[in-house]
Amino acid sequence: MSTDEYAVVIEVFTERHFIKGFSKKYKKAWDVTIRALVEEVQRAEALIGRNSYMETIVNVDCVRIIKMEFRVAGTHESRRMSGNCCIVALHSDTKTAFILLVYCKTDVRGSRETDWWREMVRDTYPRYKHLL
């Protein structure tokens, strides 16, 4: 890992509530996908602003909340058309990235995706409540 890369932590909540579903549905393709997702998150700082699938939502002090689209390996959909998203908190002071949510648009409850994931993050991760 180079000094520009982040250490990636997949939060237990997202592992238990969302990744488990992806793993069951896509089996081996999910293993490839999660490895690729982690590698992208490790290099997130270098990728933000250079592509259309990763955007900064909040950037306060040393914490940056980003939303990135991804596709599952082996599927023939684009990142955008897949409806799969990942919410990540990048901590530049510790060079640690926390994967807070990994979801598909079918997981969203209600009519507004942004409201849904912001509420999920506020309710599940109190340390980010003040940012959202």
Secondary structure, 3 states (H helix, E strand, C coil): CCCCCCEEEECHHHHHHHHHHHHHHHCHHHHHHHHHHHHHHHCHHHHCCCCCCEEEEEEECCEEEEEEEECCCCCCCCHHHHCEEEEEEEECCCCEEEEEEEEEHHHCCCCCHHHHHHHHHHHHCHHHHHHC
